[in-house]
Amino acid sequence: LSGLDPAQPYFQGTPIEVRLDKTDAEFVDVIHTDTAPTIPYLGFGMSPAIGHLDFYPNGGVEMPGCAKNPISQIVDLDGIWEGTRDFAACNHLRSYKYYSDSIIYPDGFLGYSCASYDVFESGRCFPCPEQGCPNMGHYADKFKGKINSDFVKLYLNTGEAKDFALWRYKVTVTISGTKDVRGYVNIALYGSGGNTKQHQIIKGTLQPHQTYTGYIDAEVKVGTVTKVKFLWNNNVINPTLPQIGAATVVVQSGEDR
């Protein structure tokens, strides 16, 4: 049984006979996309973990793409009716859109078991454990039988618009050069499964011989990495024309470690 952002008003905090609960089926997975308090933030979705697997994409509160201005949201590619409806309850309705996308991405939407979204963002729950990560949505039941605890909270990031599936990578860069520079570093990955756009992994002081780590939520499953593009730039104009490079770049896939 899959719960698509189960309702918060009149249901959260009620006995299990009233609301969705893990006792309702042999396997219950839940996607939480709108868990802000109903008052004052108009959150329609329930925040507590109530299934065998509870997924909190993007932290479960505010979904990417839902903060765009009202006109662009209403005059949407999906049509004026769907755009108007999404404007009224965009976060809440993301749950079924993620589920729909998950059907065509059986290896996407990996959820990382973590104490909170902040801990997930810090990278402390990366990569997937040896038994793998469950897939949010249609293929969540592939993980049935691998669950050891009462409630499992899982976190992941999604895209702003269809296609929503993203794949998480850890990128570690050791900088080469002769002096410190203030700026940023972008990385693009090329592989057997496709190429990513540029993703920023460092911003601030770039120090030669120092190692920096960032996390990329890539819009393609890269597969076997064949090339890495390293780009950097100054935050401000620097007349000394400093030069830096990448001594090493290490890429780790969250899915297979």
MARMAR-998301 format. One record per residue: x, y, z negated of N, C-alpha, C, O in turn; residue number from 1. Coordinates in steps of 0.1 Angstrom, whole numbers, always signed. Layout:
[node [X,Y,Z],[X,Y,Z],[X,Y,Z],[X,Y,Z],NUM]
...
***
This chain:
[node [+9,-12,+0],[+0,+0,+0],[+9,+12,+0],[+18,+14,-9],1]
[node [+7,+21,+10],[+15,+33,+11],[+7,+46,+7],[-3,+48,+13],2]
[node [+12,+53,-3],[+6,+66,-7],[+12,+77,+0],[+24,+80,-2],3]
[node [+4,+85,+7],[+9,+97,+14],[+6,+109,+6],[-5,+115,+8],4]
[node [+15,+114,-2],[+14,+125,-11],[+0,+124,-19],[-8,+133,-17],5]
[node [-1,+114,-27],[-14,+113,-35],[-17,+126,-42],[-8,+133,-47],6]
[node [-30,+128,-43],[-35,+141,-48],[-32,+144,-63],[-32,+135,-71],7]
[node [-28,+156,-65],[-24,+161,-79],[-37,+166,-86],[-39,+161,-97],8]
[node [-45,+175,-80],[-57,+180,-88],[-66,+169,-91],[-70,+161,-83],9]
[node [-70,+168,-104],[-80,+158,-109],[-74,+144,-110],[-81,+135,-115],10]
[node [-62,+142,-106],[-57,+128,-106],[-44,+127,-114],[-42,+117,-122],11]
[node [-35,+137,-114],[-22,+136,-121],[-25,+136,-136],[-32,+144,-141],12]
[node [-18,+126,-143],[-20,+125,-157],[-32,+117,-161],[-34,+116,-173],13]
[node [-40,+112,-152],[-52,+104,-156],[-48,+89,-157],[-37,+85,-153],14]
[node [-57,+81,-163],[-54,+67,-165],[-52,+60,-151],[-57,+65,-141],15]
[node [-45,+49,-152],[-41,+42,-139],[-54,+37,-132],[-53,+34,-120],16]
[node [-65,+35,-139],[-77,+31,-132],[-83,+42,-123],[-90,+39,-114],17]
[node [-79,+54,-125],[-84,+65,-118],[-76,+69,-105],[-81,+73,-95],18]
[node [-63,+68,-107],[-53,+72,-96],[-46,+61,-90],[-47,+49,-95],19]
[node [-38,+64,-80],[-29,+54,-74],[-19,+49,-84],[-13,+57,-92],20]
[node [-16,+36,-85],[-6,+30,-94],[+0,+18,-88],[-6,+12,-79],21]
[node [+12,+14,-93],[+19,+3,-87],[+11,-10,-90],[+14,-20,-83],22]
[node [+2,-10,-99],[-6,-22,-102],[-17,-24,-91],[-24,-34,-91],23]
[node [-19,-15,-82],[-30,-15,-72],[-27,-25,-61],[-36,-29,-54],24]
[node [-14,-29,-59],[-11,-38,-48],[+2,-45,-52],[+9,-42,-61],25]
[node [+5,-55,-44],[+18,-63,-46],[+30,-54,-44],[+40,-56,-51],26]
[node [+29,-44,-35],[+40,-35,-32],[+34,-21,-29],[+26,-20,-20],27]
[node [+38,-11,-37],[+33,+2,-35],[+45,+12,-33],[+54,+13,-41],28]
[node [+45,+19,-21],[+55,+29,-19],[+48,+42,-17],[+36,+43,-12],29]
[node [+54,+53,-21],[+48,+66,-22],[+57,+76,-16],[+69,+76,-18],30]
[node [+52,+86,-8],[+59,+97,-2],[+54,+110,-9],[+42,+113,-7],31]
[node [+62,+117,-16],[+58,+129,-23],[+63,+141,-15],[+75,+143,-14],32]
[node [+54,+150,-11],[+59,+161,-3],[+54,+175,-7],[+58,+185,-2],33]
[node [+46,+175,-18],[+40,+188,-22],[+37,+188,-37],[+26,+190,-41],34]
[node [+48,+186,-45],[+47,+184,-59],[+48,+196,-68],[+48,+195,-80],35]
[node [+48,+208,-62],[+48,+220,-70],[+35,+220,-78],[+25,+215,-74],36]
[node [+34,+227,-90],[+22,+228,-97],[+11,+234,-89],[+13,+243,-82],37]
[node [-1,+228,-91],[-13,+234,-83],[-15,+249,-87],[-18,+257,-78],38]
[node [-14,+252,-99],[-15,+266,-104],[-1,+270,-109],[+4,+264,-118],39]
[node [+6,+280,-103],[+1,+289,-93],[+5,+286,-79],[+2,+294,-70],40]
[node [+12,+275,-77],[+19,+273,-63],[+10,+265,-53],[+15,+263,-42],41]
[node [-2,+261,-57],[-10,+254,-47],[-4,+241,-43],[-6,+237,-31],42]
[node [+3,+234,-52],[+8,+221,-48],[-3,+211,-49],[-10,+209,-59],43]
[node [-5,+203,-38],[-16,+194,-37],[-12,+180,-41],[-20,+171,-44],44]
[node [+1,+177,-42],[+6,+163,-44],[+11,+161,-58],[+15,+169,-66],45]
[node [+10,+148,-62],[+14,+143,-75],[+29,+142,-76],[+36,+138,-67],46]
[node [+34,+146,-88],[+49,+146,-89],[+55,+134,-96],[+66,+130,-93],47]
[node [+48,+127,-106],[+54,+116,-112],[+56,+104,-103],[+48,+102,-93],48]
[node [+66,+95,-106],[+67,+83,-99],[+56,+73,-103],[+54,+71,-115],49]
[node [+49,+68,-93],[+37,+59,-96],[+38,+46,-89],[+29,+37,-91],50]
[node [+47,+44,-80],[+48,+32,-72],[+60,+23,-75],[+67,+26,-85],51]
[node [+62,+13,-67],[+75,+5,-68],[+86,+13,-63],[+97,+13,-68],52]
[node [+84,+21,-52],[+94,+30,-46],[+87,+43,-44],[+77,+44,-38],53]
[node [+93,+54,-49],[+88,+67,-48],[+98,+76,-41],[+109,+78,-46],54]
[node [+94,+80,-29],[+103,+89,-21],[+100,+103,-22],[+88,+107,-22],55]
[node [+111,+111,-24],[+109,+126,-26],[+117,+133,-15],[+128,+138,-18],56]
[node [+113,+133,-2],[+120,+140,+8],[+122,+154,+5],[+113,+161,+1],57]
[node [+135,+159,+8],[+138,+173,+5],[+135,+178,-9],[+133,+190,-11],58]
[node [+135,+168,-18],[+132,+171,-32],[+117,+170,-36],[+113,+170,-47],59]
[node [+108,+169,-25],[+94,+167,-28],[+86,+179,-30],[+74,+178,-32],60]
[node [+92,+191,-30],[+84,+203,-33],[+81,+212,-21],[+70,+215,-18],61]
[node [+92,+216,-14],[+91,+225,-2],[+97,+218,+10],[+109,+215,+10],62]
[node [+89,+216,+20],[+95,+209,+32],[+100,+218,+42],[+95,+229,+45],63]
[node [+112,+215,+49],[+117,+223,+59],[+107,+225,+70],[+100,+216,+75],64]
[node [+107,+238,+75],[+98,+241,+86],[+84,+246,+81],[+76,+251,+89],65]
[node [+82,+245,+68],[+69,+250,+63],[+69,+264,+59],[+59,+270,+55],66]
[node [+81,+270,+59],[+82,+284,+54],[+82,+294,+66],[+84,+306,+64],67]
[node [+80,+289,+78],[+81,+298,+89],[+68,+308,+89],[+58,+305,+82],68]
[node [+69,+318,+97],[+58,+328,+95],[+45,+323,+101],[+45,+314,+109],69]
[node [+34,+328,+95],[+21,+323,+98],[+17,+322,+113],[+11,+312,+118],70]
[node [+21,+332,+121],[+17,+332,+135],[+24,+321,+143],[+18,+313,+150],71]
[node [+37,+319,+140],[+44,+308,+147],[+39,+294,+143],[+40,+285,+150],72]
[node [+35,+294,+130],[+30,+281,+125],[+16,+277,+131],[+13,+266,+134],73]
[node [+7,+288,+132],[-6,+285,+138],[-6,+283,+153],[-13,+273,+157],74]
[node [+2,+291,+160],[+3,+288,+174],[+15,+278,+176],[+26,+281,+180],75]
[node [+12,+266,+172],[+22,+255,+171],[+21,+246,+184],[+11,+246,+191],76]
[node [+32,+239,+186],[+32,+229,+197],[+21,+219,+196],[+16,+214,+206],77]
[node [+17,+216,+184],[+6,+206,+181],[-7,+211,+185],[-17,+204,+184],78]
[node [-9,+224,+188],[-22,+230,+191],[-26,+239,+180],[-22,+238,+168],79]
[node [-36,+248,+183],[-40,+258,+173],[-47,+252,+161],[-45,+256,+150],80]
[node [-55,+242,+164],[-62,+236,+152],[-52,+229,+142],[-53,+232,+130],81]
[node [-43,+221,+148],[-34,+215,+139],[-24,+225,+132],[-20,+224,+121],82]
[node [-21,+235,+140],[-12,+246,+135],[-19,+254,+123],[-13,+257,+114],83]
[node [-32,+257,+125],[-39,+264,+114],[-40,+255,+102],[-38,+260,+91],84]
[node [-43,+242,+104],[-44,+233,+93],[-31,+232,+85],[-30,+232,+73],85]
[node [-20,+231,+93],[-7,+230,+87],[-3,+242,+79],[+4,+241,+69],86]
[node [-7,+254,+84],[-4,+266,+76],[-11,+265,+63],[-5,+270,+53],87]
[node [-23,+260,+62],[-30,+259,+49],[-24,+249,+40],[-24,+251,+27],88]
[node [-19,+238,+45],[-14,+227,+36],[-2,+220,+43],[-1,+208,+44],89]
[node [+8,+228,+47],[+19,+222,+55],[+27,+212,+47],[+29,+201,+53],90]
[node [+31,+215,+35],[+39,+205,+27],[+31,+192,+25],[+37,+181,+27],91]
[node [+19,+194,+21],[+10,+182,+18],[+9,+173,+31],[+10,+161,+30],92]
[node [+7,+179,+42],[+5,+171,+55],[+18,+166,+61],[+17,+157,+70],93]
[node [+29,+170,+56],[+42,+165,+61],[+43,+149,+58],[+49,+142,+65],94]
[node [+36,+145,+48],[+37,+131,+44],[+33,+122,+55],[+40,+112,+58],95]
[node [+22,+124,+61],[+17,+116,+72],[+26,+117,+85],[+27,+108,+93],96]
[node [+31,+129,+87],[+40,+131,+98],[+53,+124,+97],[+58,+118,+106],97]
[node [+58,+123,+84],[+70,+115,+82],[+67,+101,+84],[+75,+93,+90],98]
[node [+56,+96,+79],[+52,+82,+80],[+51,+79,+95],[+56,+68,+100],99]
[node [+44,+87,+103],[+42,+85,+117],[+56,+84,+124],[+58,+75,+132],100]
[node [+65,+93,+121],[+78,+92,+127],[+86,+80,+123],[+94,+74,+131],101]
[node [+84,+75,+111],[+91,+64,+106],[+88,+51,+114],[+96,+42,+114],102]
[node [+77,+50,+120],[+73,+39,+128],[+83,+37,+140],[+86,+26,+143],103]
[node [+87,+48,+146],[+96,+47,+157],[+110,+48,+154],[+119,+48,+163],104]
[node [+113,+50,+141],[+127,+50,+136],[+129,+40,+125],[+130,+43,+113],105]
[node [+129,+27,+128],[+130,+17,+118],[+142,+17,+110],[+143,+11,+99],106]
[node [+153,+23,+115],[+166,+24,+107],[+168,+38,+102],[+178,+42,+97],107]
[node [+157,+47,+102],[+158,+60,+97],[+152,+62,+84],[+147,+53,+78],108]
[node [+152,+75,+79],[+146,+79,+66],[+151,+71,+54],[+143,+66,+46],109]
[node [+164,+69,+53],[+170,+61,+42],[+168,+69,+29],[+172,+81,+29],110]
[node [+163,+63,+19],[+161,+70,+6],[+172,+65,-4],[+175,+53,-5],111]
[node [+179,+75,-10],[+190,+72,-19],[+185,+73,-33],[+179,+83,-38],112]
[node [+187,+62,-41],[+183,+62,-55],[+191,+71,-63],[+203,+70,-63],113]
[node [+184,+80,-70],[+191,+91,-77],[+182,+97,-88],[+170,+95,-88],114]
[node [+189,+103,-98],[+182,+108,-110],[+174,+121,-106],[+163,+123,-112],115]
[node [+179,+128,-96],[+172,+141,-92],[+177,+145,-79],[+186,+140,-73],116]
[node [+170,+155,-73],[+174,+160,-60],[+187,+167,-61],[+195,+166,-51],117]
[node [+189,+175,-71],[+202,+182,-73],[+213,+172,-73],[+224,+175,-68],118]
[node [+212,+161,-80],[+222,+151,-81],[+225,+145,-67],[+236,+143,-63],119]
[node [+214,+142,-60],[+215,+137,-46],[+223,+147,-37],[+232,+143,-30],120]
[node [+219,+160,-38],[+226,+170,-30],[+241,+171,-33],[+249,+174,-25],121]
[node [+245,+168,-46],[+259,+169,-50],[+267,+158,-44],[+279,+158,-44],122]
[node [+260,+147,-39],[+267,+136,-33],[+270,+124,-43],[+276,+115,-39],123]
[node [+265,+126,-55],[+269,+115,-65],[+261,+102,-63],[+264,+92,-70],124]
[node [+251,+102,-55],[+243,+90,-52],[+247,+84,-38],[+239,+76,-33],125]
[node [+258,+89,-33],[+262,+85,-19],[+274,+75,-21],[+282,+77,-30],126]
[node [+275,+65,-13],[+266,+60,-2],[+255,+51,-7],[+254,+50,-20],127]
[node [+249,+44,+2],[+239,+33,-3],[+246,+22,-10],[+258,+19,-7],128]
[node [+240,+16,-20],[+246,+5,-27],[+247,-7,-18],[+243,-7,-6],129]
[node [+253,-18,-23],[+256,-29,-15],[+244,-36,-8],[+244,-40,+3],130]
[node [+233,-35,-16],[+220,-41,-10],[+213,-32,-1],[+203,-36,+4],131]
[node [+219,-20,+2],[+213,-11,+11],[+204,-1,+5],[+201,-2,-7],132]
[node [+198,+8,+13],[+188,+18,+8],[+175,+14,+15],[+175,+10,+27],133]
[node [+164,+16,+8],[+151,+14,+14],[+147,+25,+24],[+153,+36,+23],134]
[node [+139,+22,+34],[+135,+32,+44],[+121,+38,+40],[+112,+30,+37],135]
[node [+121,+51,+39],[+108,+57,+36],[+98,+55,+47],[+101,+56,+59],136]
[node [+85,+52,+44],[+75,+51,+54],[+71,+37,+57],[+71,+28,+49],137]
[node [+69,+34,+70],[+64,+22,+75],[+72,+9,+72],[+66,-1,+70],138]
[node [+85,+11,+71],[+93,-1,+68],[+98,-2,+54],[+108,-9,+51],139]
[node [+92,+5,+45],[+96,+5,+31],[+95,-9,+25],[+103,-13,+16],140]
[node [+86,-17,+30],[+84,-30,+24],[+95,-40,+28],[+95,-51,+22],141]
[node [+104,-36,+36],[+116,-44,+39],[+124,-46,+26],[+133,-55,+25],142]
[node [+122,-36,+17],[+130,-36,+4],[+123,-44,-7],[+128,-45,-18],143]
[node [+111,-49,-4],[+104,-57,-14],[+112,-68,-19],[+119,-75,-11],144]
[node [+113,-71,-32],[+121,-81,-38],[+135,-77,-42],[+142,-85,-48],145]
[node [+139,-65,-38],[+152,-60,-42],[+151,-49,-53],[+161,-43,-57],146]
[node [+139,-48,-59],[+137,-37,-69],[+139,-43,-83],[+132,-53,-87],147]
[node [+148,-37,-91],[+151,-42,-104],[+145,-34,-115],[+144,-39,-127],148]
[node [+141,-21,-113],[+136,-13,-124],[+121,-10,-122],[+116,-12,-111],149]
[node [+115,-4,-132],[+101,-1,-132],[+97,+9,-121],[+88,+6,-113],150]
[node [+105,+20,-120],[+102,+30,-110],[+115,+34,-104],[+125,+36,-111],151]
[node [+115,+35,-91],[+127,+39,-84],[+124,+52,-76],[+116,+53,-68],152]
[node [+132,+63,-80],[+130,+76,-73],[+141,+77,-62],[+153,+74,-65],153]
[node [+137,+80,-50],[+146,+80,-39],[+145,+94,-32],[+134,+100,-31],154]
[node [+157,+99,-28],[+158,+112,-22],[+164,+111,-9],[+173,+103,-6],155]
[node [+160,+121,+0],[+166,+122,+14],[+162,+135,+19],[+154,+142,+14],156]
[node [+169,+139,+30],[+165,+151,+37],[+159,+148,+51],[+162,+137,+57],157]
[node [+151,+157,+56],[+144,+155,+69],[+147,+168,+77],[+151,+178,+72],158]
[node [+143,+167,+90],[+144,+178,+99],[+133,+188,+97],[+123,+185,+90],159]
[node [+134,+199,+103],[+123,+209,+102],[+111,+206,+111],[+100,+210,+108],160]
[node [+113,+199,+121],[+102,+195,+131],[+105,+182,+136],[+116,+176,+135],161]
[node [+95,+176,+143],[+96,+163,+149],[+108,+164,+159],[+108,+173,+167],162]
[node [+117,+155,+159],[+117,+142,+152],[+124,+145,+138],[+134,+152,+137],163]
[node [+118,+140,+128],[+121,+143,+114],[+133,+135,+109],[+139,+139,+99],164]
[node [+136,+124,+114],[+146,+114,+109],[+160,+121,+109],[+164,+126,+120],165]
[node [+168,+119,+98],[+182,+124,+98],[+190,+112,+92],[+185,+104,+84],166]
[node [+203,+112,+95],[+212,+102,+90],[+223,+109,+82],[+229,+119,+87],167]
[node [+226,+104,+70],[+235,+112,+61],[+250,+106,+62],[+252,+94,+62],168]
[node [+259,+116,+63],[+273,+112,+64],[+281,+121,+54],[+278,+133,+51],169]
[node [+292,+115,+49],[+301,+123,+41],[+314,+126,+49],[+319,+117,+55],170]
[node [+318,+138,+49],[+329,+143,+57],[+339,+149,+48],[+337,+159,+41],171]
[node [+352,+143,+48],[+363,+148,+40],[+374,+154,+49],[+379,+146,+57],172]
[node [+377,+166,+47],[+387,+173,+56],[+399,+178,+47],[+397,+185,+37],173]
[node [+411,+174,+52],[+423,+180,+46],[+428,+191,+55],[+431,+188,+67],174]
[node [+429,+203,+50],[+433,+215,+59],[+448,+215,+60],[+456,+213,+51],175]
[node [+453,+219,+73],[+467,+222,+75],[+468,+237,+79],[+459,+243,+83],176]
[node [+480,+242,+76],[+482,+257,+79],[+493,+262,+70],[+500,+254,+63],177]
[node [+495,+275,+70],[+506,+281,+62],[+501,+291,+51],[+508,+293,+42],178]
[node [+488,+296,+52],[+484,+305,+42],[+468,+304,+41],[+461,+299,+49],179]
[node [+464,+309,+29],[+449,+308,+26],[+442,+317,+36],[+446,+328,+40],180]
[node [+430,+313,+39],[+421,+321,+48],[+407,+320,+42],[+402,+309,+38],181]
[node [+399,+331,+43],[+385,+330,+39],[+377,+329,+52],[+378,+336,+62],182]
[node [+369,+318,+52],[+361,+316,+64],[+352,+303,+62],[+348,+300,+51],183]
[node [+349,+297,+73],[+341,+285,+72],[+346,+274,+82],[+353,+278,+92],184]
[node [+342,+262,+79],[+346,+251,+88],[+333,+244,+92],[+325,+240,+84],185]
[node [+332,+241,+106],[+321,+233,+111],[+327,+220,+117],[+338,+220,+122],186]
[node [+319,+210,+116],[+323,+196,+121],[+312,+191,+130],[+300,+192,+126],187]
[node [+315,+186,+141],[+306,+178,+150],[+311,+164,+152],[+323,+162,+154],188]
[node [+302,+155,+151],[+306,+141,+152],[+301,+135,+166],[+290,+138,+171],189]
[node [+310,+127,+172],[+307,+121,+185],[+308,+106,+183],[+318,+101,+177],190]
[node [+298,+98,+188],[+299,+84,+185],[+292,+75,+196],[+286,+81,+205],191]
[node [+292,+62,+193],[+285,+53,+203],[+270,+55,+203],[+264,+51,+213],192]
[node [+264,+61,+192],[+250,+63,+192],[+245,+77,+196],[+233,+79,+198],193]
[node [+255,+86,+198],[+251,+100,+202],[+260,+110,+195],[+269,+106,+187],194]
[node [+258,+122,+198],[+266,+133,+193],[+258,+143,+184],[+246,+145,+187],195]
[node [+264,+148,+174],[+256,+157,+165],[+259,+172,+170],[+269,+174,+177],196]
[node [+251,+181,+165],[+254,+195,+166],[+265,+199,+156],[+270,+190,+148],197]
[node [+269,+211,+155],[+279,+215,+145],[+272,+217,+132],[+262,+222,+130],198]
[node [+279,+211,+121],[+274,+212,+108],[+285,+219,+99],[+296,+215,+99],199]
[node [+281,+229,+91],[+290,+236,+82],[+293,+227,+70],[+283,+223,+63],200]
[node [+306,+225,+67],[+309,+217,+55],[+317,+224,+45],[+318,+220,+33],201]
[node [+323,+235,+49],[+331,+243,+39],[+328,+258,+42],[+327,+262,+54],202]
[node [+327,+266,+32],[+326,+280,+33],[+332,+287,+21],[+329,+283,+10],203]
[node [+342,+296,+24],[+349,+302,+13],[+364,+303,+16],[+368,+305,+27],204]
[node [+372,+301,+6],[+387,+301,+8],[+391,+287,+13],[+389,+277,+7],205]
[node [+398,+288,+24],[+404,+276,+30],[+419,+275,+27],[+426,+284,+32],206]
[node [+423,+266,+19],[+437,+265,+15],[+444,+253,+21],[+439,+242,+21],207]
[node [+455,+256,+28],[+463,+245,+34],[+466,+234,+24],[+469,+237,+12],208]
[node [+466,+222,+28],[+469,+210,+21],[+458,+206,+10],[+460,+196,+3],209]
[node [+448,+214,+10],[+436,+210,+1],[+426,+202,+8],[+425,+203,+21],210]
[node [+419,+194,+1],[+409,+185,+7],[+395,+189,+3],[+393,+192,-9],211]
[node [+386,+190,+12],[+372,+195,+10],[+362,+184,+15],[+365,+177,+24],212]
[node [+351,+183,+7],[+341,+173,+11],[+328,+180,+13],[+324,+189,+5],213]
[node [+321,+176,+23],[+307,+181,+26],[+299,+169,+31],[+304,+158,+34],214]
[node [+286,+171,+30],[+276,+161,+35],[+268,+166,+46],[+263,+177,+46],215]
[node [+267,+158,+56],[+260,+161,+69],[+247,+153,+70],[+248,+140,+69],216]
[node [+236,+159,+72],[+224,+152,+76],[+222,+153,+91],[+217,+163,+96],217]
[node [+227,+143,+98],[+228,+144,+113],[+215,+140,+119],[+207,+131,+114],218]
[node [+212,+146,+130],[+199,+144,+138],[+200,+132,+147],[+190,+128,+153],219]
[node [+212,+125,+147],[+213,+113,+154],[+221,+103,+146],[+229,+107,+137],220]
[node [+218,+90,+148],[+226,+80,+142],[+239,+78,+150],[+238,+72,+161],221]
[node [+250,+83,+145],[+262,+84,+153],[+268,+70,+158],[+274,+69,+168],222]
[node [+266,+60,+149],[+272,+47,+152],[+287,+47,+150],[+292,+53,+140],223]
[node [+295,+41,+159],[+309,+41,+157],[+315,+54,+162],[+312,+59,+173],224]
[node [+321,+61,+152],[+327,+74,+155],[+338,+73,+165],[+348,+66,+163],225]
[node [+337,+81,+176],[+348,+81,+186],[+356,+94,+186],[+367,+94,+191],226]
[node [+350,+105,+181],[+357,+118,+182],[+350,+127,+171],[+338,+126,+168],227]
[node [+359,+135,+165],[+354,+145,+156],[+359,+159,+161],[+370,+161,+164],228]
[node [+349,+168,+162],[+353,+182,+166],[+354,+191,+154],[+344,+192,+146],229]
[node [+366,+197,+152],[+368,+206,+140],[+369,+220,+145],[+377,+224,+154],230]
[node [+360,+229,+140],[+360,+243,+143],[+361,+251,+131],[+354,+248,+121],231]
[node [+368,+262,+131],[+368,+271,+119],[+367,+285,+124],[+370,+288,+136],232]
[node [+364,+294,+115],[+363,+309,+119],[+365,+317,+106],[+362,+312,+95],233]
[node [+369,+329,+108],[+371,+339,+97],[+357,+344,+93],[+348,+345,+102],234]
[node [+356,+348,+81],[+344,+356,+76],[+345,+370,+80],[+335,+377,+83],235]
[node [+358,+375,+81],[+361,+389,+85],[+372,+389,+95],[+379,+379,+96],236]
[node [+373,+400,+102],[+384,+402,+112],[+397,+402,+105],[+399,+409,+95],237]
[node [+406,+393,+109],[+420,+392,+103],[+430,+395,+113],[+433,+387,+122],238]
[node [+437,+407,+112],[+447,+411,+122],[+459,+402,+123],[+467,+402,+132],239]
[node [+461,+394,+112],[+473,+386,+112],[+472,+373,+120],[+481,+365,+121],240]
[node [+459,+371,+125],[+456,+359,+134],[+461,+346,+127],[+469,+339,+133],241]
[node [+456,+343,+116],[+460,+330,+109],[+456,+318,+117],[+446,+319,+125],242]
[node [+463,+307,+116],[+460,+295,+122],[+459,+284,+112],[+468,+282,+103],243]
[node [+448,+276,+113],[+446,+265,+104],[+441,+253,+113],[+436,+255,+124],244]
[node [+443,+241,+108],[+438,+229,+115],[+433,+219,+105],[+432,+222,+93],245]
[node [+430,+207,+110],[+426,+196,+102],[+438,+186,+102],[+440,+180,+113],246]
[node [+444,+183,+91],[+454,+173,+90],[+447,+159,+91],[+452,+150,+98],247]
[node [+436,+157,+84],[+428,+145,+85],[+414,+148,+83],[+410,+158,+77],248]
[node [+405,+140,+90],[+391,+141,+88],[+386,+126,+86],[+388,+118,+94],249]
[node [+380,+124,+75],[+374,+111,+72],[+359,+112,+72],[+353,+120,+65],250]
[node [+353,+103,+79],[+338,+102,+80],[+333,+89,+74],[+338,+79,+78],251]
[node [+323,+90,+65],[+317,+78,+59],[+302,+79,+61],[+296,+89,+59],252]
[node [+297,+68,+66],[+283,+66,+68],[+276,+62,+55],[+281,+53,+49],253]
[node [+265,+69,+51],[+258,+65,+39],[+251,+51,+40],[+250,+44,+30],254]
[node [+247,+48,+52],[+240,+35,+54],[+248,+23,+51],[+243,+14,+44],255]
[node [+260,+22,+58],[+267,+9,+56],[+281,+11,+49],[+289,+2,+48],256]
[node [+283,+23,+43],[+294,+27,+35],[+307,+26,+43],[+318,+28,+37],257]
***
